[in-house]
Amino acid sequence: MTLDDLMAFFFVFVRVGCVFAFLPLLGQGSAPKVIKAMVILVLSLAIFPVAGVRVPFGVWQPYRFFTCVGAEVLLGLLVGLAARLIFSALRTSGELIGRQMGLALAITADPVTGVQATPIGNFCELVGVLVFFSVGGHHWMIAALYDSFAQWQVGALISSEFIRNVTVATAGHSFLLALQIAAPLLLLTFLVTLVMALMARLVPEVNVLIVGFPLRVGVGLVGLTLFVPLLVRCGVDVSRTMLHFISGVAAGG
């Protein structure tokens, strides 16, 4: 292996590492760093021989080298960010459901990642992670990453307009998916609130605050139990949407 091959492999490793830093489960802080490094190294070794990566002209010059590294980091972060934004729709929907159920105070802090979230948000994201791997999303992710080397050669610069379009489109679609996923349980909790309001007007003797809180939590948990099969379907849709956006970014469109 020549020095040019080692340099090309280094650029492949940088792009793969930046992409997988945002992936569900692997990109989170709970995954051991040794496992992350091994997975990125193995994938880089698998992609490098078939991707046909060539080092750009003049890459051995310091200015050109750092420009190419910056371009690879930017592209990897853009692909990974698109994946993370779409996948975060599951956690966002869980946060909306948990707050409407009255579980806003039950915020847990992960001592590893430092992320604060409601138990419902953690549950929805965990279901999404399991669905993502069960439907083979990681295989499609690797295929999209391989295609990115055909469209974006090492050192290829990304226009600011393309970055803006990708971030705006993925963020908007993420919030739309979160509202669509949470809509059934949000409607259910709204109906409970409406019943409590009518009860307060018709039966003023009843303490609505004491009765309403356990009722909202109980109805929300029952609805969440019935909602699990639909949540699995939503996880499949989110995984497909995420892979669609990743493939679009990798293909340059």
RODO-562349 format. One record per residue: residue number from 0; residue in one letter; x, y, z of N, C-alpha, C in turn. Coordinates in steps of 0.02 Angstrom, whole numbers, plus 50000, padded with zeros to 5 digits. Each point is the difference from the previous one (the first is absolute). Layout:
N
ATOM   resi   resn     n_X     n_Y     n_Z    ca_X    ca_Y    ca_Z     c_X     c_Y     c_Z
ATOM    NUM      A       X       Y       Z       X       Y       Z       X       Y       Z
...
//
This chain:
253
ATOM   resi   resn     n_X     n_Y     n_Z    ca_X    ca_Y    ca_Z     c_X     c_Y     c_Z
ATOM      0      M   50043   49940   50000   49957   50060   50000   50044   50062   50000
ATOM      1      T   49988   50045   49953   50039   50060   49993   49977   50054   50049
ATOM      2      L   50038   50055   50001   49980   50056   50043   49935   50032   49976
ATOM      3      D   49989   50001   49935   49937   50027   49974   49941   49957   50023
ATOM      4      D   50009   49935   50001   49946   49955   50024   49986   50012   50074
ATOM      5      L   50052   50009   50040   49990   50014   50071   49964   50067   50010
ATOM      6      M   50018   50049   49959   49966   50064   50005   49927   49994   49980
ATOM      7      A   49986   49962   49947   49930   49991   49979   49960   49963   50053
ATOM      8      F   50031   49950   50032   49965   49965   50054   49987   50046   50059
ATOM      9      F   50046   50045   50013   49989   50048   50054   49938   50043   49988
ATOM     10      F   49991   50023   49938   49942   50041   49984   49935   49959   50004
ATOM     11      V   50003   49937   49980   49942   49957   50008   49983   49991   50074
ATOM     12      F   50050   49991   50040   49989   49991   50072   49970   50063   50031
ATOM     13      V   50022   50058   49978   49973   50063   50027   49926   50007   49982
ATOM     14      R   49982   49987   49937   49930   50007   49981   49956   49950   50035
ATOM     15      V   50021   49938   50003   49960   49948   50033   49992   50016   50074
ATOM     16      G   50054   50022   50032   49996   50016   50071   49952   50057   50015
ATOM     17      C   50001   50052   49958   49955   50057   50011   49927   49980   49989
ATOM     18      V   49987   49956   49952   49931   49978   49988   49975   49958   50059
ATOM     19      F   50039   49953   50022   49978   49953   50051   49999   50033   50069
ATOM     20      A   50027   50059   50007   49996   50035   50064   49929   50021   50017
ATOM     21      F   49956   50002   49949   49931   50021   50010   49950   49942   49996
ATOM     22      L   50023   49941   49986   49953   49945   49991   49966   49981   50066
ATOM     23      P   49938   49975   49997   49967   49978   50061   50038   49941   50031
ATOM     24      L   50002   49999   50065   50033   49949   50041   50076   50006   49996
ATOM     25      L   50029   49993   49939   50073   50002   49995   50027   50070   50013
ATOM     26      G   49964   50051   49975   50025   50067   50008   49987   50031   50068
ATOM     27      Q   49961   49967   50042   49985   50027   50065   50057   49986   50049
ATOM     28      G   50001   50040   50053   50055   49994   50048   50000   49935   50038
ATOM     29      S   49943   49964   50001   49996   49938   50038   50041   49944   49968
ATOM     30      A   50014   50005   49935   50040   49948   49967   50073   50008   50019
ATOM     31      P   50034   49945   50016   50071   50006   50018   50042   50028   49943
ATOM     32      K   50048   50041   50017   50041   50032   49948   50041   49949   49961
ATOM     33      V   50021   49947   50033   50039   49948   49965   49957   49967   49946
ATOM     34      I   49937   49986   50017   49955   49969   49951   49988   50048   49942
ATOM     35      K   49991   50064   50014   49991   50049   49947   50060   50000   49952
ATOM     36      A   50060   50004   50029   50060   50003   49959   50008   49937   49958
ATOM     37      M   49985   49942   50029   50007   49938   49963   49951   49995   49942
ATOM     38      V   49937   50021   50013   49949   49998   49947   50019   50047   49943
ATOM     39      I   50022   50061   50017   50020   50048   49948   50060   49975   49961
ATOM     40      L   50048   49970   50034   50059   49973   49966   49982   49943   49953
ATOM     41      V   49958   49954   50024   49980   49943   49958   49961   50023   49938
ATOM     42      L   49954   50047   50010   49962   50025   49943   50044   50038   49951
ATOM     43      S   50048   50037   50025   50047   50035   49956   50041   49951   49959
ATOM     44      L   50022   49946   50033   50038   49949   49964   49958   49964   49948
ATOM     45      A   49934   49994   50013   49956   49966   49953   49982   50046   49941
ATOM     46      I   49993   50064   50012   49979   50046   49947   50059   50022   49957
ATOM     47      F   50058   50007   50029   50057   50027   49964   50018   49962   49936
ATOM     48      P   50005   49933   50001   50021   49966   49938   49951   50006   49942
ATOM     49      V   49935   50009   50015   49949   50000   49947   49976   50070   49983
ATOM     50      A   50018   50050   50040   49976   50068   49987   50039   50036   49946
ATOM     51      G   50060   49976   49985   50040   50033   49949   50021   50070   50019
ATOM     52      V   50019   50010   50062   50019   50066   50025   50070   50017   49976
ATOM     53      R   50007   50060   49974   50065   50025   49978   50014   50066   50035
ATOM     54      V   50063   50008   50019   50019   50062   50034   50001   50057   49949
ATOM     55      P   49979   50059   50019   50001   50057   49954   50072   50022   49985
ATOM     56      F   50005   50039   49947   50066   50025   49980   50025   50050   50053
ATOM     57      G   50063   49993   50018   50031   50047   50047   49979   49990   50072
ATOM     58      V   49976   49939   50017   49975   49989   50068   50056   50000   50051
ATOM     59      W   50061   49990   49978   50056   49999   50048   50021   50070   50022
ATOM     60      Q   49972   50051   49969   50012   50068   50023   49955   50014   50061
ATOM     61      P   50026   50032   50051   49961   50009   50062   49932   50034   49988
ATOM     62      Y   50000   50053   49960   49937   50036   49989   49949   49955   49966
ATOM     63      R   50020   49963   49950   49955   49955   49964   49977   49942   50044
ATOM     64      F   50045   49976   50042   49984   49944   50044   49945   50019   50050
ATOM     65      F   50008   50057   50033   49950   50021   50049   49934   50020   49966
ATOM     66      T   50004   50024   49938   49938   50015   49963   49962   49936   49986
ATOM     67      C   50035   49948   49980   49967   49935   49986   49972   49969   50064
ATOM     68      V   50037   50004   50054   49974   49974   50064   49937   50038   50021
ATOM     69      G   50002   50066   49994   49941   50039   50017   49940   49983   49956
ATOM     70      A   50012   49988   49936   49945   49981   49955   49970   49932   50020
ATOM     71      E   50043   49953   50018   49975   49934   50021   49962   50004   50065
ATOM     72      V   50025   50039   50047   49964   50008   50064   49932   50033   49988
ATOM     73      L   49998   50051   49958   49938   50035   49987   49949   49954   49967
ATOM     74      L   50021   49961   49951   49954   49955   49966   49976   49945   50048
ATOM     75      G   50046   49972   50039   49980   49949   50048   49951   50027   50052
ATOM     76      L   50013   50060   50025   49955   50029   50049   49932   50016   49968
ATOM     77      L   49999   50020   49937   49936   50015   49967   49958   49937   49991
ATOM     78      V   50031   49946   49978   49963   49937   49993   49976   49975   50068
ATOM     79      G   50045   50001   50050   49981   49977   50066   49948   50044   50033
ATOM     80      L   50004   50066   49989   49951   50045   50029   49931   49989   49969
ATOM     81      A   49998   49987   49935   49935   49985   49968   49969   49938   50031
ATOM     82      A   50042   49949   50013   49974   49939   50031   49976   50013   50070
ATOM     83      R   50038   50039   50038   49983   50011   50070   49937   50043   50007
ATOM     84      L   49993   50050   49958   49941   50044   50004   49936   49962   49986
ATOM     85      I   50001   49958   49948   49940   49962   49984   49985   49949   50055
ATOM     86      F   50051   49967   50025   49989   49949   50051   49978   50030   50067
ATOM     87      S   50019   50062   50012   49981   50032   50063   49925   50014   50003
ATOM     88      A   49963   49990   49945   49928   50010   50001   49967   49953   50051
ATOM     89      L   50028   49941   50009   49971   49952   50047   50007   50025   50072
ATOM     90      R   50059   50025   50017   50009   50027   50068   49957   50062   50010
ATOM     91      T   49996   50043   49949   49959   50060   50007   49927   49983   50010
ATOM     92      S   49975   49951   49963   49930   49979   50010   49989   49972   50070
ATOM     93      G   50048   49962   50025   49995   49974   50068   50001   50055   50052
ATOM     94      E   50040   50053   49987   50002   50056   50047   49932   50035   50001
ATOM     95      L   49970   50010   49941   49934   50032   49997   49948   49959   50037
ATOM     96      I   50001   49934   49989   49952   49957   50034   50010   50001   50076
ATOM     97      G   50063   49994   50021   50015   49999   50071   49979   50064   50036
ATOM     98      R   50011   50056   49969   49981   50064   50031   49924   50007   50004
ATOM     99      Q   49964   49977   49949   49927   50004   50002   49971   49951   50050
ATOM    100      M   50035   49946   50014   49978   49953   50051   50013   50025   50071
ATOM    101      G   50038   50052   50006   50017   50026   50066   50065   49973   50027
ATOM    102      L   50042   49973   49957   50063   49971   50023   50059   50046   49987
ATOM    103      A   49985   50065   49993   50055   50047   49988   50049   50003   50058
ATOM    104      L   49975   49987   50060   50045   50001   50058   50043   49938   50006
ATOM    105      A   49979   49947   49965   50038   49936   50003   50055   50000   49948
ATOM    106      I   50043   50050   50001   50055   50005   49953   50061   49965   50029
ATOM    107      T   50025   49953   49963   50059   49963   50022   50061   50025   49963
ATOM    108      A   50057   50000   50032   50063   50021   49969   50045   49939   49993
ATOM    109      D   50021   49987   49938   50046   49945   49988   50070   50022   50024
ATOM    110      P   50029   49965   50048   50066   50021   50024   50055   49993   49949
ATOM    111      V   49989   49960   49947   50051   49991   49949   49996   50054   49947
ATOM    112      T   49940   50010   49972   49992   50049   49946   49984   50069   50027
ATOM    113      G   49971   50004   50060   49980   50064   50027   49936   50028   49971
ATOM    114      V   49964   49960   49961   49938   50022   49968   49942   49991   50048
ATOM    115      Q   49959   50051   50007   49940   49996   50042   49939   49988   49957
ATOM    116      A   49960   49952   50019   49941   49982   49961   49950   49966   50046
ATOM    117      T   49937   50000   49979   49948   49965   50037   50005   49925   49986
ATOM    118      P   49974   49958   50044   50001   49928   49986   49964   49981   49935
ATOM    119      I   49947   50036   49983   49964   49985   49938   50044   50015   49939
ATOM    120      G   50038   50055   50003   50046   50015   49945   50054   49948   49992
ATOM    121      N   50028   49977   50056   50050   49947   49996   49970   49935   49972
ATOM    122      F   49939   49985   50020   49967   49939   49976   49989   50003   49925
ATOM    123      C   49975   50056   49975   49986   50006   49928   50064   49996   49959
ATOM    124      E   50054   50031   50025   50063   49997   49963   50028   49929   50001
ATOM    125      L   49994   49965   50056   50025   49931   50004   49962   49955   49952
ATOM    126      V   49934   50008   49996   49962   49961   49951   50023   50016   49929
ATOM    127      G   50013   50064   49986   50024   50019   49934   50068   49969   49983
ATOM    128      V   50045   49998   50049   50066   49969   49989   49993   49926   49984
ATOM    129      L   49958   49965   50038   49990   49928   49987   49969   49988   49932
ATOM    130      V   49952   50042   49981   49969   49993   49934   50051   50015   49945
ATOM    131      F   50042   50051   50010   50049   50019   49950   50046   49941   49983
ATOM    132      F   50025   49966   50050   50045   49944   49988   49962   49938   49977
ATOM    133      S   49938   49991   50021   49962   49941   49981   49980   50001   49926
ATOM    134      V   49990   50060   49972   49981   50005   49929   50061   50006   49955
ATOM    135      G   50060   49994   50028   50060   50004   49960   50021   50070   49982
ATOM    136      G   49981   50049   50041   50018   50069   49986   50075   50012   49998
ATOM    137      H   50038   49963   50040   50072   50009   50000   50031   49978   49934
ATOM    138      H   49969   49951   49966   50025   49979   49935   49989   50055   49948
ATOM    139      W   49941   50029   50001   49985   50055   49953   50045   50060   50015
ATOM    140      M   50015   50010   50063   50043   50055   50019   50070   49991   49971
ATOM    141      I   50025   49940   50003   50067   49985   49972   49999   50008   49924
ATOM    142      A   49945   49978   49968   49994   50007   49928   49999   50074   49979
ATOM    143      A   49964   50041   50038   49998   50072   49986   50069   50032   50010
ATOM    144      L   50035   49977   50051   50067   50026   50012   50047   49981   49944
ATOM    145      Y   49993   49939   49973   50041   49980   49943   49984   50043   49939
ATOM    146      D   49936   50013   49988   49980   50042   49943   50027   50071   50006
ATOM    147      S   50010   50023   50061   50025   50069   50008   50069   50009   49970
ATOM    148      F   50040   49947   50000   50067   50006   49971   49998   50003   49924
ATOM    149      A   49946   49975   49970   49993   50005   49927   49979   50071   49980
ATOM    150      Q   49958   50031   50041   49975   50067   49984   50047   50055   50025
ATOM    151      W   50025   49992   50061   50044   50051   50030   50070   49970   50006
ATOM    152      Q   50044   50019   49956   50069   49977   50005   50034   50032   50059
ATOM    153      V   50056   49972   50019   50037   50027   50057   50021   50072   49986
ATOM    154      G   49985   50043   50048   50017   50070   49992   49948   50042   49964
ATOM    155      A   49944   49969   49981   49947   50038   49965   49968   50049   50048
ATOM    156      L   49992   50062   49979   49972   50052   50041   49925   50003   49992
ATOM    157      I   49964   50010   50054   49927   50003   50000   49979   50073   50003
ATOM    158      S   49953   50018   49959   49977   50069   49998   49958   50015   50062
ATOM    159      S   50001   50063   50021   49961   50020   50059   49925   49994   49987
ATOM    160      E   49979   50009   49938   49929   49993   49984   49977   49928   50009
ATOM    161      F   50042   49952   49980   49982   49929   50009   49996   49983   50074
ATOM    162      I   50046   50025   50041   49998   49987   50072   49937   50030   50031
ATOM    163      R   49983   50061   49980   49940   50032   50027   49937   49962   49981
ATOM    164      N   49996   49979   49937   49940   49964   49978   49993   49934   50037
ATOM    165      V   50055   49965   50012   49997   49935   50034   49979   50009   50072
ATOM    166      T   50030   50047   50036   49984   50010   50071   49928   50024   50009
ATOM    167      V   49978   50047   49959   49931   50025   50006   49950   49945   49984
ATOM    168      A   50013   49962   49947   49953   49947   49981   49996   49945   50052
ATOM    169      T   50057   49978   50027   50000   49946   50049   49970   50023   50067
ATOM    170      A   50015   50062   50021   49971   50025   50063   49924   50007   49994
ATOM    171      G   49977   50027   49944   49928   50007   49991   49964   49933   49997
ATOM    172      H   50030   49953   49965   49969   49934   49995   50002   49964   50067
ATOM    173      S   50051   50012   50040   50005   49968   50065   49943   50023   50046
ATOM    174      F   49987   50066   50002   49946   50025   50042   49932   49977   49974
ATOM    175      L   49992   49995   49934   49937   49975   49973   49988   49927   50019
ATOM    176      L   50052   49959   49995   49993   49930   50020   49985   49994   50075
ATOM    177      A   50032   50041   50041   49987   49997   50072   49927   50015   50016
ATOM    178      L   49972   50051   49968   49930   50017   50012   49953   49945   49975
ATOM    179      Q   50016   49971   49943   49958   49947   49973   50001   49938   50045
ATOM    180      I   50058   49983   50026   50005   49941   50043   49964   50011   50066
ATOM    181      A   50007   50059   50029   49971   50014   50065   49927   50020   49997
ATOM    182      A   49973   50012   49941   49932   50026   49993   49946   49957   50035
ATOM    183      P   50000   49933   49992   49946   49961   50033   49999   50008   50076
ATOM    184      L   50058   49995   50032   50001   50006   50073   49991   50072   50022
ATOM    185      L   50021   50048   49960   49986   50069   50017   49925   50014   49999
ATOM    186      L   49966   49971   49951   49927   50007   49997   49967   49967   50059
ATOM    187      L   50026   49942   50020   49971   49964   50057   50008   50041   50065
ATOM    188      T   50059   50027   50012   50010   50040   50060   49960   50065   49997
ATOM    189      F   49989   50027   49940   49958   50059   49994   49928   49985   50019
ATOM    190      L   49976   49941   49980   49932   49981   50019   49994   49991   50076
ATOM    191      V   50051   49973   50031   49999   49994   50074   49997   50069   50032
ATOM    192      T   50040   50046   49975   49998   50068   50026   49932   50032   49990
ATOM    193      L   49970   49988   49943   49933   50027   49987   49949   49971   50048
ATOM    194      V   50004   49935   50015   49954   49969   50048   50010   50030   50069
ATOM    195      M   50062   50011   50019   50014   50031   50065   49972   50070   50004
ATOM    196      A   50005   50037   49945   49972   50068   50000   49924   49999   50007
ATOM    197      L   49967   49954   49966   49927   49994   50006   49980   49978   50070
ATOM    198      M   50040   49955   50029   49985   49977   50068   50007   50057   50050
ATOM    199      A   50050   50043   49989   50010   50056   50046   49941   50048   49997
ATOM    200      R   49969   50006   49941   49943   50044   49994   49935   49969   50026
ATOM    201      L   49993   49934   49988   49937   49967   50019   50001   49978   50073
ATOM    202      V   50057   49978   50025   50005   49976   50069   50056   50039   50035
ATOM    203      P   49987   50060   50022   50054   50041   50030   50029   49970   50064
ATOM    204      E   49963   49954   50032   50025   49971   50062   50061   49954   49989
ATOM    205      V   50007   49975   49940   50055   49954   49985   50065   50039   49991
ATOM    206      N   50052   49978   50034   50066   50032   49992   50031   49974   49935
ATOM    207      V   49996   50041   49948   50023   49978   49934   50075   49987   49999
ATOM    208      L   50038   50039   50037   50072   49991   50000   50021   49932   50028
ATOM    209      I   49966   49979   50054   50017   49935   50030   49977   49943   49956
ATOM    210      V   49940   50006   49971   49974   49947   49959   50031   50000   49930
ATOM    211      G   50013   50059   49973   50023   50005   49931   50070   49973   49989
ATOM    212      F   50045   50011   50048   50070   49979   49988   50006   49924   49992
ATOM    213      P   49977   49960   50048   50006   49927   49990   49959   49975   49941
ATOM    214      L   49944   50035   49984   49960   49979   49943   50038   50011   49935
ATOM    215      R   50034   50057   49993   50039   50013   49940   50056   49950   49992
ATOM    216      V   50034   49986   50056   50055   49952   49996   49974   49930   49984
ATOM    217      G   49947   49979   50033   49972   49933   49988   49975   49992   49929
ATOM    218      V   49961   50048   49976   49974   49996   49931   50058   50003   49950
ATOM    219      G   50050   50041   50015   50058   50005   49955   50038   49935   49996
ATOM    220      L   50010   49966   50057   50037   49936   50000   49960   49946   49963
ATOM    221      V   49935   49998   50010   49959   49952   49964   50002   50014   49925
ATOM    222      G   49995   50064   49982   50004   50018   49929   50068   49985   49971
ATOM    223      L   50053   50010   50039   50067   49984   49976   50008   49926   49989
ATOM    224      T   49971   49959   50044   50003   49927   49991   49966   49979   49935
ATOM    225      L   49942   50029   49986   49966   49985   49937   50035   50031   49940
ATOM    226      F   50040   50051   50013   50034   50037   49947   50064   49967   49977
ATOM    227      V   50025   49950   50037   50065   49970   49984   50003   49970   49929
ATOM    228      P   49949   49961   49978   50004   49974   49930   50004   50056   49949
ATOM    229      L   49962   50054   50011   50003   50057   49954   50068   50035   50005
ATOM    230      L   50030   50000   50060   50065   50031   50008   50053   49961   49961
ATOM    231      V   49994   49934   49998   50047   49959   49961   49994   50017   49926
ATOM    232      R   49938   50008   49976   49991   50020   49930   50029   50068   49987
ATOM    233      C   49990   50046   50047   50029   50067   49992   50077   49996   50000
ATOM    234      G   50028   49955   50040   50072   49991   49999   50025   49977   49933
ATOM    235      V   49963   49956   49967   50019   49978   49933   49997   50059   49951
ATOM    236      D   49947   50040   50005   49993   50058   49955   50056   50051   50012
ATOM    237      V   50017   50011   50064   50054   50046   50015   50066   49974   49973
ATOM    238      S   50012   49935   50007   50063   49971   49974   50004   50008   49924
ATOM    239      R   49945   49988   49965   50000   50007   49928   50010   50073   49979
ATOM    240      T   49966   50045   50036   50008   50071   49984   50072   50023   50013
ATOM    241      M   50029   49976   50055   50069   50018   50015   50047   49976   49946
ATOM    242      L   49991   49938   49978   50043   49973   49948   49989   50034   49934
ATOM    243      H   49938   50023   49987   49987   50038   49938   50039   50066   50000
ATOM    244      F   49999   50035   50057   50037   50063   50005   50075   49987   49995
ATOM    245      I   50024   49947   50033   50072   49986   49997   50021   49985   49929
ATOM    246      S   49960   49960   49965   50017   49983   49930   49999   50062   49957
ATOM    247      G   49953   50046   50013   49997   50062   49961   50061   50043   50012
ATOM    248      V   50022   50005   50062   50060   50039   50015   50062   49967   49969
ATOM    249      A   50004   49934   50006   50057   49964   49973   50002   50004   49924
ATOM    250      A   49941   50004   49968   49997   50004   49927   50005   50072   49975
ATOM    251      G   50003   50047   50047   50007   50070   49980   49936   50032   49977
ATOM    252      G   49942   49970   50017   49937   50029   49978   49950   50006   50057
//
